[in-house]
């Protein structure tokens, strides 16, 4: 998995590409989150458009990231989630835990 990050108006945006299925990508994602928090970026959008497959370890990694950010008085929004991933989030009722947006722009507006 590749992670591309940028900061827009103090909001971190992580664009993920590839599979989110376990080590090392789950640890890499958490390290990116902690790096943003270290820069005092506490609002983070994770763009999932490039994710081709995610398993329970990937979902667990997103939960771990959410917990880390919320413990730092921040929040995470997910954007551009594919249909398969969205279905998993609906079935597991994680749609009530995460803020989920159709686009990165919509998530940015919500955070502003």
Buried (B, 14 or more C-beta within 10 A) or exposed (E): BEBEBEEEEEBBBBBBBEBBBBEEBBEBBBEBBEEBBEEEBBBBBBBBEBBBEBEEEBBEBBBBBBEBBEEBEBBBBBBBBBEEBBEBBEEEEBBEEBBBBEEBEBBBEBBE
